[in-house]
Amino acid sequence: MNTTSLKKADLIPPDEYFLIQDLIFEWARVIDENRVEDIAKLLDSQGRYTVKSRFNHDRDLPLAVIDCHSAAQLRDRILSMRLANVYEPQHYRHIISGIQVMDREGQIIHTRSNFMVVRTMDLDGEIKVIFTGQAQDIIQLHESEAKFKERLMVFDSRVIETLLVIPL
C-alpha cells in the first residue's frame, strides 16, 4: 500500500486503533502487575521480541540484550527467570507515550511509541528510572484481536544499570 498519498488518519479506523493501543498497554500492564507469564500470549506464535540499545540499532549492529524468535522462546525465558534467578523483590511501572501509526500493509500495522520504565525496590522503596526508549512494533490484526508480529524495544542508554531479566 502506498501510504504517501494517504493521511495518517486514513490508515486505520478508530476501532482498530483501540485494539492496537490495548495490546501495547496490556504488554506493560502484565509486567507492572507481575503477570509476566501472560506476555507470551500477546506475541504471535512465530513473533519476535527484541531488546536492543539505540547505539547498536542506529549502527545496524546485531547484538541484542534479548532476542526471542517465538512466543515459546519468550515463555522459556520467563520460566527460567521465575525458577533460576534470585533478586530483591521489585515493582515496575511503564509510562507509554501516544502511539503513532507509521504504515499499514493489509492487516499488518507498523507503530511507534516511546516508553519509560520506573523500578521501585520492595525493601527500601528506592525509585529509579531504569529504561527509556522507543517501541517499534509490527502488529497483526485478526478480526477483533491484535498480536505482536515483531516487538523491538530500542533503549536509549548504552548502559544497563542491572541485569535485564524481566522483559521491557
N, C-alpha and C positions, 0 to 999 in steps of 0.2 A: 504494500500500500504506500503510495506517495503522500507522505504527511506534510510536505512543504506547502501544498495548496489548501490544506485544512487548518482551521483554527484549532487550538488545543481543546476547546470545549466540544468540538465535533468528534474528537477521538473516542470519547467514552461517555455513555449516558450516566446520570446520577446513580441509578441502582447498581450498575457495575462498579462505579467508583466506590460506593459504600462497601461492596464486597471486598474490594482491594484494601480499603482503609481498615476494615475489620480484621483482615488477615494480618496486616502489618502490626496493628495494635495487639492482636492476640499473641503474636510471637513474643512481644515484650511482656505481656501480661503473664504468660506461663512461666517465664523466667522470674519475674518480680514476685510471683506468688509461690515460687519454689515447686512448680509442677513441671519441671524441665522435661520429664519423660514425654509429655504431651507435644513437645515441639516437633518431633519427627512426623507427627500426623499432619503438620502444616506444609511439609515438603513432599513434592511428588515422589513416588517410589524411586524413580531414576533421577531425581533432582540433585542439585549440587549446592552445598553450603560451604562458603569460603570466607575466611577472615584473613585480611592482608593489610600490611602497613601501606600508608599513602606513598612512602618512599619507594617501595618495591612496585606498587601498582603503577605509579607515574612513569617508571622506567621499564615497565613490562617485564619485570623480574619474576621468576616463577615461585619463589619462596613464599609460602603462606603459613600462618601460625596454626590455622585449622583448615583442612581441605577434605570435606566429606563428599563422596561421589554418589551417594544414595541415601535414602531415608534409613535403610538398615545400618549403614555405616555410622550415621549420626546417632541412632539408637544404641549401638555398641559403645560409642564414645561416652554417652550419657550413663550407661550402665556401669562402665568401668569407673567413671567419676564417682558414682554413688558407692561402689564397692571397694575401690582401691585407694582413693585419695583421702587424706586426713588433713583438715584445715579448720581454722576457727570459724564458728557459725557467723554467717554474714547475710545481709539482705541487699538486694539490688533494686534500683528504680531507674527505669528508662524514660527519657524525655524525647519525644519524636516530633520533628517539625511537620509542617504541612507536606503532603505527598503530592509530587508533581508527576503527571503522566508525560512521558517523553516520546513514546511511539506506540503504535499498535499494528500488529500483523495478525488479522483474523481474531482469534481468541487469546492471542499472546500479547500481554501488556508489559511495556518496559516503564519502570518508575524509578524515581529518585526521592530520597528523604534523608534528612540529617538526624543524627542521634547523639545523645549524651547518656552515659551510664554512670550513676552515682552508687557507691557502695557504702553501706553502714555496717560497721563491725558490731556484732551482737554483745560482746563482753564489755567493751569500754565506750561504745556509742560513737566512735570516730567516724566522721563522714568525709568522703573523698570522691572527687570526680576521677574515675579511672579510665574512661574512654570517651572520645568524641570522634565523630566521623560521618561518613555518608553510606547509606544503604543503596546499592544498585541492584534492583530486583527485576527479574523476569517472572511474570505471573501468568499462569494458565487458568482461564475461566472455563468452568464446566457447568453449564446451566446456572444453578443457584449456588455454586461453590467456587472458591478460588484456592489455588495451591501455588507454592513457590516452585518454579522450574529451576531457577537459579537465585541464590541469595548471596550477594557479595557484600561483605561488610568491610569497608576501607576505613581503617582508623588513622587519625591524624598524626599521632606521635610515632617516633621510631623506637620508643622505649615502652615496654610493658612493665608496669610497676610491680606486678606479682604474677605468679603462674596463672595463665589463662586456662581455666578448667571449664567453667560454665560458659555455654555459648553466649555470644553478644546478642 
